[in-house]
Amino acid sequence: ATYSIKFYDINGTLSCTINDTLAKLASKNYSVTGQTCLTTGWVGGAVIESDINLVAVGRPLVGTQQMTYNNFVSGSTSVYVPMLFKKAWGTYNAALYIQNVDPTNTATFSLKFYDKLGNLTCTMTGQQRSPLAAKGYWLPTETCVPDGWAGGVLIESDIPVVALARIHAGSEITSYSGIIQTANTTYVPMLFKDAFGGGYKGALYIQNVDSVNTAHITIDYYSSSGSLTCSMTNTLAPMASWGYWMSTEGCMPTGWAGSAVVTSDTNIVAISRPHIGA
C-alpha cells in the first residue's frame, strides 16, 4: 500500500502530510507528538488516502489516560451519540468531536440534545465546519444543557460528518464512535457483572432513534459459553437513551461475563462501557 496521511487543524487547514508505504497485512504506528511538521499545541483530525484498502485506529492520550477509537470509512448526514454527560452524578462529563468529511463543501449541522427520557433538552443550530475540519464541544462549558444532564445527541447535517464522543467518568476517560448504522437488532459482545473477583463491571446504554414511536425492547443476556442467561424487557420513548448498570441488574448472577443481543420494534443503537478495576 502506498498512502498519505493528511493532518487538518480545527479550521480545516492542511497542516502536514506524511507519505509512506506498508507491506501486505503490515501495520505501523505514528506518534502525532513526534511529527515535526506539526506545531506544539496542534489539535485536529487526519485523512488517510491509499491505493490499497487500509484500516486505522486513533489512540488519544489525555494526561495519564489512554483510549482508542476506530477509523471511519464514510460519514453520514445523521449521526447518533447515545451516551453523553454534563456534570452528571457529580463527576460524569463528556466531550463531543465532529468532523466534516467533505473535501470541498462547508458542513452546516445541528445538535439535538435528548435527555434519557427522550425529552428534547435543547438544540444547537447553525454549527459549521470547513471542509475536513473537526470541532470539539466540551459539555461542561456548553450552556445549551443544564448541569446534571445525561442523555444522547442527534447530529443532523447537510454534508456527511463523523462524530466521536469522549467520556470522563471521574478520573477515567474512554471514547466511542458516533453511530451511523441503525437497526432493529444490535449486538454487544463484552459485558460483566462483578466478574473475575468483582473487579469487572459494565454499563449498557440503548437509545431509541425513532423520533415518533416508542421502542419495545428485549435484552437477551448470553453467557460466554453461548447459553441464554436471562432476558429483560423495557420501553423507551422516542429518542430516549437509557443506561443499565450491570451490578444492579438482578437478571444475571454475580460473577457473570458474557454478551447481549438487543431487539426492538424500532431502530436502536447501543453502547457498552466496561469497567475494569479502578
JOTAVEN-V91457 format. One record per backbone hydrogen bond with DSSP energy under -0.5 kcal/mol. CO is the residue of the C=O (numbers start at 0). NH is the residue of the N-H. If there is no record, write none. Layout:
CO_NH / CO_NH
//
This chain:
0_2 / 0_21 / 1_50 / 2_19 / 3_5 / 3_48 / 4_6 / 4_17 / 5_7 / 5_46 / 6_14 / 6_15 / 7_44 / 8_11 / 12_8 / 12_14 / 15_6 / 17_4 / 19_2 / 22_25 / 29_31 / 31_34 / 33_35 / 34_37 / 38_41 / 42_9 / 44_7 / 46_5 / 48_3 / 55_70 / 57_68 / 59_66 / 60_62 / 61_64 / 64_61 / 68_57 / 75_160 / 76_156 / 78_154 / 79_178 / 80_152 / 83_150 / 84_93 / 85_147 / 85_148 / 86_89 / 87_91 / 88_90 / 90_92 / 90_169 / 91_87 / 92_167 / 93_138 / 94_165 / 95_136 / 96_163 / 97_134 / 98_100 / 98_161 / 99_131 / 101_131 / 106_128 / 107_157 / 108_126 / 109_111 / 109_155 / 110_112 / 110_123 / 111_113 / 111_153 / 112_120 / 112_121 / 113_151 / 114_117 / 118_114 / 118_120 / 121_112 / 122_124 / 123_110 / 126_108 / 128_106 / 129_132 / 132_99 / 134_97 / 136_95 / 136_138 / 137_140 / 138_141 / 140_142 / 141_144 / 145_148 / 148_85 / 149_115 / 150_83 / 151_113 / 152_80 / 152_154 / 153_111 / 153_155 / 154_78 / 155_109 / 159_100 / 160_75 / 161_98 / 162_177 / 163_96 / 164_175 / 165_94 / 166_168 / 166_173 / 167_92 / 167_169 / 168_171 / 171_168 / 173_166 / 175_164 / 178_79 / 182_267 / 183_263 / 185_261 / 187_259 / 190_257 / 192_254 / 192_255 / 194_199 / 195_198 / 198_200 / 198_276 / 199_194 / 200_274 / 201_245 / 202_272 / 203_243 / 204_270 / 205_241 / 206_208 / 206_268 / 207_238 / 208_210 / 209_238 / 214_216 / 214_235 / 215_264 / 216_233 / 217_219 / 217_262 / 218_220 / 218_231 / 219_221 / 219_260 / 220_228 / 220_229 / 221_258 / 222_225 / 226_222 / 226_228 / 229_220 / 231_218 / 233_216 / 235_214 / 236_239 / 239_207 / 241_205 / 243_203 / 243_245 / 244_247 / 244_248 / 245_248 / 247_249 / 252_255 / 255_192 / 256_223 / 257_190 / 258_221 / 259_187 / 260_219 / 260_262 / 261_185 / 262_217 / 266_208 / 267_182 / 268_206 / 270_204 / 272_202 / 274_200 / 274_276
//
